[in-house]
Amino acid sequence: MAEANEAYQRGDDARLSKILHEYECSPEAVKGEGPGAELIRVIRRISQARGRLAEIEAEMQEILRSDLHQLKSRVDEAQKHGRDVLKEMVGKVEDQIAQARQRLEHPENSPHA
């Protein structure tokens, strides 16, 4: 209910519709007792689990495509070969800073002067 209230306050109609759909399709929404009702509840639980697995898979794919994951992969691969990519990156940035300082201190030597 709190999630529905938040979606309502944000005016998020798509999220409200999803919450309503989830409630209507939830195992708890099945009325009655006996094998038939229990079977429907189990089928709905399985459906919920499959839906959540699909969401998790999509989240994992998003993470794998992220810049941070790409950097981690580069670092891990370089470490296998005895390299420290982060240290190399720091060195490059320090070189760029030194070059920028040099240009500021001696603008007459700058190629743009």
A tleap script that builds the chain and sets N, CA, C and O, in Angstrom:
source leaprc.protein.ff14SB
mol = sequence {
  NMET ALA GLU ALA ASN GLU ALA TYR GLN ARG
  GLY ASP ASP ALA ARG LEU SER LYS ILE LEU
  HIE GLU TYR GLU CYS SER PRO GLU ALA VAL
  LYS GLY GLU GLY PRO GLY ALA GLU LEU ILE
  ARG VAL ILE ARG ARG ILE SER GLN ALA ARG
  GLY ARG LEU ALA GLU ILE GLU ALA GLU MET
  GLN GLU ILE LEU ARG SER ASP LEU HIE GLN
  LEU LYS SER ARG VAL ASP GLU ALA GLN LYS
  HIE GLY ARG ASP VAL LEU LYS GLU MET VAL
  GLY LYS VAL GLU ASP GLN ILE ALA GLN ALA
  ARG GLN ARG LEU GLU HIE PRO GLU ASN SER
  PRO HIE CALA
}
set mol.1.N position { 0.814 -1.186 0.000 }
set mol.1.CA position { 0.000 0.000 0.000 }
set mol.1.C position { 0.864 1.258 0.000 }
set mol.1.O position { 0.540 2.246 -0.660 }
set mol.2.N position { 1.957 1.211 0.741 }
set mol.2.CA position { 2.857 2.368 0.784 }
set mol.2.C position { 3.416 2.654 -0.605 }
set mol.2.O position { 3.551 3.811 -1.002 }
set mol.3.N position { 3.735 1.606 -1.328 }
set mol.3.CA position { 4.275 1.776 -2.679 }
set mol.3.C position { 3.229 2.417 -3.594 }
set mol.3.O position { 3.561 3.270 -4.418 }
set mol.4.N position { 1.975 2.009 -3.449 }
set mol.4.CA position { 0.894 2.600 -4.234 }
set mol.4.C position { 0.720 4.071 -3.875 }
set mol.4.O position { 0.505 4.904 -4.756 }
set mol.5.N position { 0.812 4.391 -2.596 }
set mol.5.CA position { 0.690 5.786 -2.165 }
set mol.5.C position { 1.796 6.641 -2.756 }
set mol.5.O position { 1.542 7.757 -3.210 }
set mol.6.N position { 3.026 6.128 -2.757 }
set mol.6.CA position { 4.155 6.873 -3.326 }
set mol.6.C position { 3.956 7.098 -4.823 }
set mol.6.O position { 4.188 8.195 -5.332 }
set mol.7.N position { 3.525 6.053 -5.520 }
set mol.7.CA position { 3.286 6.172 -6.960 }
set mol.7.C position { 2.185 7.193 -7.234 }
set mol.7.O position { 2.284 7.975 -8.179 }
set mol.8.N position { 1.140 7.186 -6.414 }
set mol.8.CA position { 0.040 8.142 -6.562 }
set mol.8.C position { 0.535 9.567 -6.354 }
set mol.8.O position { 0.191 10.466 -7.122 }
set mol.9.N position { 1.344 9.775 -5.313 }
set mol.9.CA position { 1.864 11.115 -5.019 }
set mol.9.C position { 2.752 11.633 -6.143 }
set mol.9.O position { 2.761 12.831 -6.427 }
set mol.10.N position { 3.500 10.734 -6.784 }
set mol.10.CA position { 4.364 11.128 -7.907 }
set mol.10.C position { 3.588 11.257 -9.209 }
set mol.10.O position { 4.109 11.765 -10.202 }
set mol.11.N position { 2.333 10.794 -9.201 }
set mol.11.CA position { 1.551 10.823 -10.430 }
set mol.11.C position { 2.007 9.781 -11.428 }
set mol.11.O position { 1.859 9.963 -12.636 }
set mol.12.N position { 2.564 8.685 -10.925 }
set mol.12.CA position { 3.112 7.622 -11.768 }
set mol.12.C position { 2.020 6.602 -12.103 }
set mol.12.O position { 1.890 5.567 -11.449 }
set mol.13.N position { 1.236 6.924 -13.146 }
set mol.13.CA position { 0.117 6.058 -13.531 }
set mol.13.C position { 0.581 4.677 -13.968 }
set mol.13.O position { -0.097 3.684 -13.702 }
set mol.14.N position { 1.729 4.602 -14.635 }
set mol.14.CA position { 2.233 3.307 -15.094 }
set mol.14.C position { 2.546 2.406 -13.893 }
set mol.14.O position { 2.218 1.219 -13.892 }
set mol.15.N position { 3.179 2.983 -12.883 }
set mol.15.CA position { 3.502 2.190 -11.681 }
set mol.15.C position { 2.230 1.782 -10.950 }
set mol.15.O position { 2.134 0.653 -10.469 }
set mol.16.N position { 1.250 2.684 -10.857 }
set mol.16.CA position { -0.023 2.349 -10.227 }
set mol.16.C position { -0.715 1.189 -10.955 }
set mol.16.O position { -1.255 0.282 -10.321 }
set mol.17.N position { -0.691 1.230 -12.272 }
set mol.17.CA position { -1.296 0.146 -13.055 }
set mol.17.C position { -0.582 -1.170 -12.800 }
set mol.17.O position { -1.217 -2.218 -12.681 }
set mol.18.N position { 0.740 -1.112 -12.718 }
set mol.18.CA position { 1.510 -2.328 -12.458 }
set mol.18.C position { 1.188 -2.891 -11.068 }
set mol.18.O position { 1.020 -4.100 -10.911 }
set mol.19.N position { 1.102 -2.022 -10.072 }
set mol.19.CA position { 0.773 -2.459 -8.717 }
set mol.19.C position { -0.607 -3.114 -8.697 }
set mol.19.O position { -0.788 -4.162 -8.076 }
set mol.20.N position { -1.580 -2.500 -9.377 }
set mol.20.CA position { -2.925 -3.067 -9.431 }
set mol.20.C position { -2.914 -4.426 -10.112 }
set mol.20.O position { -3.538 -5.374 -9.636 }
set mol.21.N position { -2.203 -4.515 -11.224 }
set mol.21.CA position { -2.108 -5.791 -11.945 }
set mol.21.C position { -1.465 -6.869 -11.064 }
set mol.21.O position { -1.935 -8.006 -11.016 }
set mol.22.N position { -0.395 -6.499 -10.375 }
set mol.22.CA position { 0.275 -7.455 -9.488 }
set mol.22.C position { -0.666 -7.928 -8.386 }
set mol.22.O position { -0.674 -9.106 -8.026 }
set mol.23.N position { -1.457 -7.000 -7.855 }
set mol.23.CA position { -2.396 -7.381 -6.798 }
set mol.23.C position { -3.471 -8.318 -7.342 }
set mol.23.O position { -3.791 -9.333 -6.724 }
set mol.24.N position { -4.022 -7.973 -8.492 }
set mol.24.CA position { -5.080 -8.805 -9.067 }
set mol.24.C position { -4.590 -10.191 -9.430 }
set mol.24.O position { -5.359 -11.152 -9.395 }
set mol.25.N position { -3.317 -10.306 -9.780 }
set mol.25.CA position { -2.742 -11.592 -10.184 }
set mol.25.C position { -2.012 -12.289 -9.044 }
set mol.25.O position { -1.391 -13.333 -9.245 }
set mol.26.N position { -2.087 -11.716 -7.855 }
set mol.26.CA position { -1.338 -12.294 -6.741 }
set mol.26.C position { -2.019 -13.546 -6.210 }
set mol.26.O position { -3.236 -13.692 -6.328 }
set mol.27.N position { -1.239 -14.452 -5.624 }
set mol.27.CA position { -1.818 -15.652 -5.028 }
set mol.27.C position { -2.816 -15.314 -3.918 }
set mol.27.O position { -3.785 -16.044 -3.708 }
set mol.28.N position { -2.578 -14.212 -3.213 }
set mol.28.CA position { -3.450 -13.817 -2.113 }
set mol.28.C position { -4.837 -13.393 -2.588 }
set mol.28.O position { -5.789 -13.406 -1.807 }
set mol.29.N position { -4.959 -13.016 -3.862 }
set mol.29.CA position { -6.248 -12.567 -4.390 }
set mol.29.C position { -7.181 -13.732 -4.705 }
set mol.29.O position { -8.367 -13.516 -4.954 }
set mol.30.N position { -6.670 -14.957 -4.698 }
set mol.30.CA position { -7.495 -16.135 -4.991 }
set mol.30.C position { -8.345 -16.457 -3.766 }
set mol.30.O position { -7.828 -16.656 -2.666 }
set mol.31.N position { -9.649 -16.505 -3.975 }
set mol.31.CA position { -10.583 -16.811 -2.897 }
set mol.31.C position { -10.863 -18.313 -2.889 }
set mol.31.O position { -10.756 -18.992 -3.910 }
set mol.32.N position { -11.218 -18.798 -1.730 }
set mol.32.CA position { -11.657 -20.181 -1.628 }
set mol.32.C position { -10.582 -21.105 -1.117 }
set mol.32.O position { -9.419 -20.737 -0.951 }
set mol.33.N position { -11.026 -22.332 -0.875 }
set mol.33.CA position { -10.156 -23.387 -0.367 }
set mol.33.C position { -10.262 -24.592 -1.296 }
set mol.33.O position { -11.087 -24.628 -2.209 }
set mol.34.N position { -9.427 -25.550 -1.043 }
set mol.34.CA position { -9.470 -26.783 -1.812 }
set mol.34.C position { -8.376 -26.842 -2.848 }
set mol.34.O position { -7.629 -25.882 -3.036 }
set mol.35.N position { -8.283 -27.980 -3.522 }
set mol.35.CA position { -7.196 -28.202 -4.487 }
set mol.35.C position { -7.200 -27.218 -5.651 }
set mol.35.O position { -6.135 -26.789 -6.095 }
set mol.36.N position { -8.373 -26.856 -6.150 }
set mol.36.CA position { -8.438 -25.932 -7.289 }
set mol.36.C position { -7.886 -24.564 -6.942 }
set mol.36.O position { -7.067 -24.017 -7.680 }
set mol.37.N position { -8.328 -24.007 -5.820 }
set mol.37.CA position { -7.854 -22.692 -5.394 }
set mol.37.C position { -6.366 -22.741 -5.069 }
set mol.37.O position { -5.622 -21.819 -5.407 }
set mol.38.N position { -5.933 -23.814 -4.416 }
set mol.38.CA position { -4.510 -23.945 -4.078 }
set mol.38.C position { -3.660 -24.050 -5.336 }
set mol.38.O position { -2.570 -23.480 -5.396 }
set mol.39.N position { -4.148 -24.775 -6.347 }
set mol.39.CA position { -3.422 -24.895 -7.615 }
set mol.39.C position { -3.260 -23.523 -8.267 }
set mol.39.O position { -2.185 -23.191 -8.769 }
set mol.40.N position { -4.319 -22.740 -8.258 }
set mol.40.CA position { -4.241 -21.397 -8.849 }
set mol.40.C position { -3.233 -20.543 -8.090 }
set mol.40.O position { -2.465 -19.800 -8.701 }
set mol.41.N position { -3.230 -20.644 -6.755 }
set mol.41.CA position { -2.258 -19.874 -5.953 }
set mol.41.C position { -0.821 -20.294 -6.294 }
set mol.41.O position { 0.060 -19.446 -6.435 }
set mol.42.N position { -0.593 -21.603 -6.425 }
set mol.42.CA position { 0.747 -22.095 -6.761 }
set mol.42.C position { 1.161 -21.612 -8.148 }
set mol.42.O position { 2.300 -21.188 -8.342 }
set mol.43.N position { 0.253 -21.675 -9.102 }
set mol.43.CA position { 0.560 -21.213 -10.465 }
set mol.43.C position { 0.911 -19.728 -10.440 }
set mol.43.O position { 1.837 -19.297 -11.127 }
set mol.44.N position { 0.188 -18.958 -9.664 }
set mol.44.CA position { 0.472 -17.524 -9.574 }
set mol.44.C position { 1.816 -17.259 -8.889 }
set mol.44.O position { 2.536 -16.338 -9.274 }
set mol.45.N position { 2.154 -18.059 -7.881 }
set mol.45.CA position { 3.462 -17.899 -7.237 }
set mol.45.C position { 4.588 -18.201 -8.231 }
set mol.45.O position { 5.602 -17.504 -8.270 }
set mol.46.N position { 4.394 -19.240 -9.022 }
set mol.46.CA position { 5.389 -19.584 -10.046 }
set mol.46.C position { 5.514 -18.437 -11.050 }
set mol.46.O position { 6.619 -18.069 -11.449 }
set mol.47.N position { 4.388 -17.884 -11.447 }
set mol.47.CA position { 4.399 -16.765 -12.387 }
set mol.47.C position { 5.129 -15.565 -11.791 }
set mol.47.O position { 5.909 -14.906 -12.478 }
set mol.48.N position { 4.879 -15.282 -10.522 }
set mol.48.CA position { 5.581 -14.179 -9.861 }
set mol.48.C position { 7.083 -14.431 -9.831 }
set mol.48.O position { 7.878 -13.527 -10.090 }
set mol.49.N position { 7.464 -15.661 -9.514 }
set mol.49.CA position { 8.886 -15.997 -9.453 }
set mol.49.C position { 9.532 -15.832 -10.822 }
set mol.49.O position { 10.636 -15.297 -10.927 }
set mol.50.N position { 8.859 -16.283 -11.863 }
set mol.50.CA position { 9.399 -16.129 -13.223 }
set mol.50.C position { 9.537 -14.655 -13.592 }
set mol.50.O position { 10.525 -14.241 -14.199 }
set mol.51.N position { 8.530 -13.872 -13.214 }
set mol.51.CA position { 8.594 -12.438 -13.496 }
set mol.51.C position { 9.760 -11.781 -12.782 }
set mol.51.O position { 10.465 -10.951 -13.356 }
set mol.52.N position { 9.961 -12.159 -11.527 }
set mol.52.CA position { 11.078 -11.580 -10.761 }
set mol.52.C position { 12.411 -12.009 -11.353 }
set mol.52.O position { 13.346 -11.212 -11.426 }
set mol.53.N position { 12.503 -13.283 -11.782 }
set mol.53.CA position { 13.739 -13.752 -12.422 }
set mol.53.C position { 14.034 -12.954 -13.693 }
set mol.53.O position { 15.186 -12.620 -13.969 }
set mol.54.N position { 12.996 -12.654 -14.458 }
set mol.54.CA position { 13.182 -11.853 -15.675 }
set mol.54.C position { 13.672 -10.448 -15.320 }
set mol.54.O position { 14.539 -9.900 -16.001 }
set mol.55.N position { 13.115 -9.865 -14.247 }
set mol.55.CA position { 13.567 -8.544 -13.812 }
set mol.55.C position { 15.030 -8.582 -13.378 }
set mol.55.O position { 15.807 -7.687 -13.709 }
set mol.56.N position { 15.395 -9.620 -12.639 }
set mol.56.CA position { 16.779 -9.761 -12.179 }
set mol.56.C position { 17.718 -9.909 -13.369 }
set mol.56.O position { 18.792 -9.309 -13.393 }
set mol.57.N position { 17.318 -10.702 -14.349 }
set mol.57.CA position { 18.147 -10.885 -15.549 }
set mol.57.C position { 18.346 -9.549 -16.267 }
set mol.57.O position { 19.451 -9.241 -16.714 }
set mol.58.N position { 17.284 -8.760 -16.376 }
set mol.58.CA position { 17.398 -7.449 -17.024 }
set mol.58.C position { 18.327 -6.532 -16.226 }
set mol.58.O position { 19.125 -5.800 -16.811 }
set mol.59.N position { 18.227 -6.567 -14.905 }
set mol.59.CA position { 19.114 -5.761 -14.062 }
set mol.59.C position { 20.563 -6.197 -14.234 }
set mol.59.O position { 21.463 -5.361 -14.304 }
set mol.60.N position { 20.785 -7.501 -14.301 }
set mol.60.CA position { 22.152 -8.006 -14.485 }
set mol.60.C position { 22.722 -7.556 -15.823 }
set mol.60.O position { 23.887 -7.166 -15.902 }
set mol.61.N position { 21.907 -7.608 -16.876 }
set mol.61.CA position { 22.379 -7.168 -18.185 }
set mol.61.C position { 22.719 -5.682 -18.174 }
set mol.61.O position { 23.695 -5.259 -18.794 }
set mol.62.N position { 21.918 -4.899 -17.474 }
set mol.62.CA position { 22.191 -3.462 -17.362 }
set mol.62.C position { 23.510 -3.219 -16.637 }
set mol.62.O position { 24.296 -2.358 -17.032 }
set mol.63.N position { 23.744 -3.977 -15.582 }
set mol.63.CA position { 24.996 -3.858 -14.831 }
set mol.63.C position { 26.180 -4.252 -15.701 }
set mol.63.O position { 27.209 -3.577 -15.690 }
set mol.64.N position { 26.044 -5.329 -16.448 }
set mol.64.CA position { 27.140 -5.797 -17.296 }
set mol.64.C position { 27.483 -4.787 -18.387 }
set mol.64.O position { 28.624 -4.738 -18.848 }
set mol.65.N position { 26.504 -3.981 -18.803 }
set mol.65.CA position { 26.752 -2.966 -19.836 }
set mol.65.C position { 27.253 -1.652 -19.243 }
set mol.65.O position { 27.624 -0.748 -19.992 }
set mol.66.N position { 27.272 -1.527 -17.926 }
set mol.66.CA position { 27.639 -0.262 -17.291 }
set mol.66.C position { 29.129 0.040 -17.458 }
set mol.66.O position { 29.951 -0.864 -17.607 }
set mol.67.N position { 29.451 1.322 -17.430 }
set mol.67.CA position { 30.847 1.753 -17.526 }
set mol.67.C position { 31.667 1.220 -16.360 }
set mol.67.O position { 32.822 0.828 -16.529 }
set mol.68.N position { 31.064 1.209 -15.176 }
set mol.68.CA position { 31.785 0.733 -13.996 }
set mol.68.C position { 32.157 -0.741 -14.134 }
set mol.68.O position { 33.263 -1.138 -13.770 }
set mol.69.N position { 31.250 -1.542 -14.653 }
set mol.69.CA position { 31.558 -2.963 -14.846 }
set mol.69.C position { 32.630 -3.136 -15.921 }
set mol.69.O position { 33.506 -3.992 -15.797 }
set mol.70.N position { 32.559 -2.326 -16.967 }
set mol.70.CA position { 33.566 -2.393 -18.023 }
set mol.70.C position { 34.948 -2.078 -17.452 }
set mol.70.O position { 35.929 -2.742 -17.789 }
set mol.71.N position { 35.023 -1.067 -16.590 }
set mol.71.CA position { 36.297 -0.718 -15.963 }
set mol.71.C position { 36.789 -1.860 -15.084 }
set mol.71.O position { 37.967 -2.215 -15.124 }
set mol.72.N position { 35.895 -2.432 -14.294 }
set mol.72.CA position { 36.274 -3.552 -13.429 }
set mol.72.C position { 36.803 -4.715 -14.263 }
set mol.72.O position { 37.791 -5.346 -13.887 }
set mol.73.N position { 36.166 -4.999 -15.373 }
set mol.73.CA position { 36.627 -6.084 -16.252 }
set mol.73.C position { 38.030 -5.796 -16.779 }
set mol.73.O position { 38.879 -6.686 -16.828 }
set mol.74.N position { 38.264 -4.538 -17.174 }
set mol.74.CA position { 39.599 -4.157 -17.654 }
set mol.74.C position { 40.648 -4.331 -16.570 }
set mol.74.O position { 41.740 -4.842 -16.820 }
set mol.75.N position { 40.298 -3.893 -15.346 }
set mol.75.CA position { 41.229 -3.998 -14.220 }
set mol.75.C position { 41.533 -5.462 -13.938 }
set mol.75.O position { 42.692 -5.838 -13.765 }
set mol.76.N position { 40.497 -6.286 -13.891 }
set mol.76.CA position { 40.682 -7.718 -13.614 }
set mol.76.C position { 41.544 -8.389 -14.682 }
set mol.76.O position { 42.432 -9.178 -14.361 }
set mol.77.N position { 41.283 -8.079 -15.932 }
set mol.77.CA position { 42.039 -8.692 -17.032 }
set mol.77.C position { 43.503 -8.250 -16.982 }
set mol.77.O position { 44.405 -9.062 -17.188 }
set mol.78.N position { 43.736 -6.976 -16.712 }
set mol.78.CA position { 45.105 -6.469 -16.635 }
set mol.78.C position { 45.849 -7.093 -15.467 }
set mol.78.O position { 47.036 -7.400 -15.582 }
set mol.79.N position { 45.166 -7.285 -14.344 }
set mol.79.CA position { 45.811 -7.893 -13.177 }
set mol.79.C position { 46.284 -9.309 -13.491 }
set mol.79.O position { 47.310 -9.751 -12.973 }
set mol.80.N position { 45.552 -10.009 -14.324 }
set mol.80.CA position { 45.969 -11.366 -14.719 }
set mol.80.C position { 47.316 -11.332 -15.434 }
set mol.80.O position { 48.074 -12.301 -15.396 }
set mol.81.N position { 47.607 -10.202 -16.087 }
set mol.81.CA position { 48.855 -10.055 -16.833 }
set mol.81.C position { 49.880 -9.199 -16.078 }
set mol.81.O position { 50.871 -8.748 -16.652 }
set mol.82.N position { 49.621 -8.986 -14.784 }
set mol.82.CA position { 50.588 -8.272 -13.957 }
set mol.82.C position { 50.575 -6.766 -14.117 }
set mol.82.O position { 51.527 -6.098 -13.711 }
set mol.83.N position { 49.519 -6.212 -14.700 }
set mol.83.CA position { 49.436 -4.756 -14.879 }
set mol.83.C position { 48.465 -4.163 -13.877 }
set mol.83.O position { 47.533 -4.828 -13.426 }
set mol.84.N position { 48.695 -2.899 -13.533 }
set mol.84.CA position { 47.807 -2.157 -12.643 }
set mol.84.C position { 47.183 -1.018 -13.448 }
set mol.84.O position { 47.759 0.064 -13.566 }
set mol.85.N position { 46.002 -1.278 -13.995 }
set mol.85.CA position { 45.344 -0.314 -14.875 }
set mol.85.C position { 45.030 0.983 -14.138 }
set mol.85.O position { 45.193 2.067 -14.698 }
set mol.86.N position { 44.590 0.887 -12.914 }
set mol.86.CA position { 44.273 2.110 -12.172 }
set mol.86.C position { 45.515 2.967 -11.961 }
set mol.86.O position { 45.458 4.192 -12.075 }
set mol.87.N position { 46.631 2.327 -11.656 }
set mol.87.CA position { 47.881 3.067 -11.491 }
set mol.87.C position { 48.285 3.716 -12.815 }
set mol.87.O position { 48.763 4.850 -12.834 }
set mol.88.N position { 48.091 2.996 -13.915 }
set mol.88.CA position { 48.396 3.555 -15.239 }
set mol.88.C position { 47.501 4.760 -15.532 }
set mol.88.O position { 47.962 5.764 -16.075 }
set mol.89.N position { 46.230 4.656 -15.173 }
set mol.89.CA position { 45.302 5.763 -15.406 }
set mol.89.C position { 45.702 6.980 -14.565 }
set mol.89.O position { 45.665 8.111 -15.050 }
set mol.90.N position { 46.082 6.748 -13.315 }
set mol.90.CA position { 46.534 7.840 -12.458 }
set mol.90.C position { 47.761 8.503 -13.075 }
set mol.90.O position { 47.870 9.729 -13.087 }
set mol.91.N position { 48.674 7.696 -13.582 }
set mol.91.CA position { 49.875 8.244 -14.213 }
set mol.91.C position { 49.542 9.121 -15.410 }
set mol.91.O position { 50.116 10.198 -15.573 }
set mol.92.N position { 48.615 8.662 -16.250 }
set mol.92.CA position { 48.210 9.456 -17.415 }
set mol.92.C position { 47.581 10.778 -16.994 }
set mol.92.O position { 47.870 11.820 -17.583 }
set mol.93.N position { 46.725 10.740 -15.980 }
set mol.93.CA position { 46.068 11.964 -15.510 }
set mol.93.C position { 47.108 12.918 -14.926 }
set mol.93.O position { 47.053 14.124 -15.163 }
set mol.94.N position { 48.049 12.378 -14.167 }
set mol.94.CA position { 49.100 13.233 -13.606 }
set mol.94.C position { 49.929 13.873 -14.712 }
set mol.94.O position { 50.304 15.041 -14.606 }
set mol.95.N position { 50.221 13.118 -15.778 }
set mol.95.CA position { 50.943 13.679 -16.927 }
set mol.95.C position { 50.137 14.807 -17.582 }
set mol.95.O position { 50.688 15.848 -17.939 }
set mol.96.N position { 48.845 14.588 -17.732 }
set mol.96.CA position { 47.992 15.616 -18.340 }
set mol.96.C position { 47.942 16.866 -17.471 }
set mol.96.O position { 47.951 17.985 -17.984 }
set mol.97.N position { 47.891 16.679 -16.174 }
set mol.97.CA position { 47.892 17.830 -15.253 }
set mol.97.C position { 49.209 18.583 -15.369 }
set mol.97.O position { 49.220 19.813 -15.418 }
set mol.98.N position { 50.315 17.855 -15.412 }
set mol.98.CA position { 51.632 18.499 -15.531 }
set mol.98.C position { 51.726 19.275 -16.843 }
set mol.98.O position { 52.258 20.384 -16.864 }
set mol.99.N position { 51.216 18.707 -17.936 }
set mol.99.CA position { 51.244 19.406 -19.225 }
set mol.99.C position { 50.380 20.664 -19.182 }
set mol.99.O position { 50.759 21.701 -19.726 }
set mol.100.N position { 49.225 20.570 -18.538 }
set mol.100.CA position { 48.341 21.733 -18.432 }
set mol.100.C position { 49.008 22.833 -17.604 }
set mol.100.O position { 48.928 24.013 -17.945 }
set mol.101.N position { 49.662 22.437 -16.520 }
set mol.101.CA position { 50.369 23.423 -15.689 }
set mol.101.C position { 51.487 24.092 -16.491 }
set mol.101.O position { 51.692 25.303 -16.407 }
set mol.102.N position { 52.193 23.290 -17.259 }
set mol.102.CA position { 53.283 23.812 -18.088 }
set mol.102.C position { 52.738 24.858 -19.069 }
set mol.102.O position { 53.339 25.916 -19.256 }
set mol.103.N position { 51.609 24.553 -19.682 }
set mol.103.CA position { 51.006 25.503 -20.630 }
set mol.103.C position { 50.555 26.780 -19.922 }
set mol.103.O position { 50.654 27.872 -20.482 }
set mol.104.N position { 50.062 26.642 -18.693 }
set mol.104.CA position { 49.628 27.828 -17.946 }
set mol.104.C position { 50.807 28.688 -17.521 }
set mol.104.O position { 50.741 29.917 -17.562 }
set mol.105.N position { 51.885 28.032 -17.114 }
set mol.105.CA position { 53.065 28.769 -16.649 }
set mol.105.C position { 53.844 29.392 -17.798 }
set mol.105.O position { 54.480 30.432 -17.629 }
set mol.106.N position { 53.797 28.758 -18.968 }
set mol.106.CA position { 54.552 29.231 -20.130 }
set mol.106.C position { 53.656 29.244 -21.362 }
set mol.106.O position { 53.834 28.429 -22.268 }
set mol.107.N position { 52.693 30.164 -21.403 }
set mol.107.CA position { 51.753 30.185 -22.539 }
set mol.107.C position { 52.438 30.459 -23.872 }
set mol.107.O position { 51.911 30.095 -24.923 }
set mol.108.N position { 53.601 31.093 -23.844 }
set mol.108.CA position { 54.307 31.387 -25.104 }
set mol.108.C position { 54.781 30.108 -25.795 }
set mol.108.O position { 54.994 30.111 -27.007 }
set mol.109.N position { 54.949 29.016 -25.045 }
set mol.109.CA position { 55.388 27.742 -25.634 }
set mol.109.C position { 54.216 26.861 -26.052 }
set mol.109.O position { 54.402 25.776 -26.603 }
set mol.110.N position { 53.011 27.344 -25.783 }
set mol.110.CA position { 51.827 26.561 -26.096 }
set mol.110.C position { 51.599 26.533 -27.590 }
set mol.110.O position { 51.806 27.554 -28.246 }
set mol.111.N position { 51.183 25.413 -28.163 }
set mol.111.CA position { 50.954 25.346 -29.600 }
set mol.111.C position { 49.813 26.252 -30.041 }
set mol.111.O position { 49.686 26.548 -31.229 }
set mol.112.N position { 48.973 26.703 -29.093 }
set mol.112.CA position { 47.845 27.563 -29.450 }
set mol.112.C position { 48.198 29.038 -29.350 }
set mol.112.O position { 47.373 29.899 -29.653 }
set mol.113.N position { 49.427 29.333 -28.923 }
set mol.113.CA position { 49.815 30.735 -28.716 }
set mol.113.C position { 50.092 31.426 -30.016 }
set mol.113.O position { 50.430 32.610 -30.026 }
savepdb mol mol.pdb
quit
